[in-house]
């Protein structure tokens, strides 16, 4: 994986989240992939599961996502990320701070995704 491939993927993830577009999130993954929302959950393994998981963004507003690439090698990239949004309908402000570990195929599609994060609400 190159730095540009990883940056492109992160930009597409950021855009999908900030524009509240679950279908764009589905486009980020390959046909075969593992997507770990948390280290303790079973991985999502198909695009319908990604689409369902990403429905949560429809209940958010004023979304802002940023990231910093920390490391890249041939197999995966690691990024530190932050997100803030207002949760609907409660209007509660949420701050997230986390780490992504992402493996991409040659087409720049995700084949394995892991995230760890803390939240403040």
N, C-alpha and C positions, 0 to 999 in steps of 0.2 A: 504494500500500500504506500502511495506517495502522500506527502503533506497536502498537495492540491486535491487529491481524491478525498482525503479525510475532511479537509476544509469544505469542499463542495457538499459532502454528505451532511456535515453539521449545519451548513447554511440552509440546506433543504429541510432539515429537521426543525430548525429555528423558524423558518417561514411557515411550515405546516402548523406549528403550534401557535405562532402569533396571528395567523390568519384563520385559526380554528377550522382547519381542513383535514379531517380524518382520512379522506381519500389520498391526500398528498403523503400522509404518513405511510399508508399501505404501499405507495410507490417506492418507498425507501428500502424495502426488503426484497430479497431474491425469492425464487419459488420455494427453495428449501432454506430454512433459517431457524435459529433459536433466539428468542427475545425474553430476557429476564428483567421484569419490572423491578423485582427486588431479589436479593440473594436467597430468600426463603420460599418464594412462589415457584410453582412449576412453570417452565418456559412456555411462552406462546409459540405455536408452531405453524399457524396458517394465517392467511391474510384476513380472514373473517374475524379471528381473535384480535388481531391488531386493530381492525376497524371498530370492533366493540370496545376495546380498551380506550381508544382515542375519542370515544364519544364524550368523555369527561371534559374535553376542552370546550365543548359547546356550552358548558356551565361556568365559563370563565370570561372575564372581560379585563381590559387594560393589561394585556399580557405583554411582558417584556422578557426576552431570553438573551443571555449572553454566554460566551464560552471562551476558553483559552486552551489551545492545544498544548499539552504537557509533554507528550512523547509519541513517537511513531516508530514502528519497525515493520518488517515485511509482513507480519501476521496480524497486527492490530494497532489501533491508535487509542490514546488516553487523553481525555479532555476534562478540565474542570468547568462546570457550568453553574449558572445562576438563573433563576426565574422568579418573577413576581407577577401576581395577578389578583384580581378580585373574584372571590368565589360567589356564585349566584345560587340561590337567591339571597343568601345571608349577608352579602356585601362585605364579608370578612376578607381582609388583606392577607395574602399568603406569600411567604418568601421561601424559596427552595435553594439549597446549595448542595451540589453533588459532583459525582464523577461518572463519566461514561467510559466504558471500554468497548470498542467497536471493531469488528472484523468485516472487511469488505471483499467481495469477489472482484474479478478483473473489470467488470462492468460498473463498479462503484456501488453495487447493491449490498445491503447488510446481510451477512450470513450468520453473525452472532453478535448480540447486544447484551451488555450488562450495565446496570446502573445502581449506584448507591447514593442516597441523599438524606439530608436532614431538612426538616421543615419547621417554620415558625409561623403560627397563625394568631 
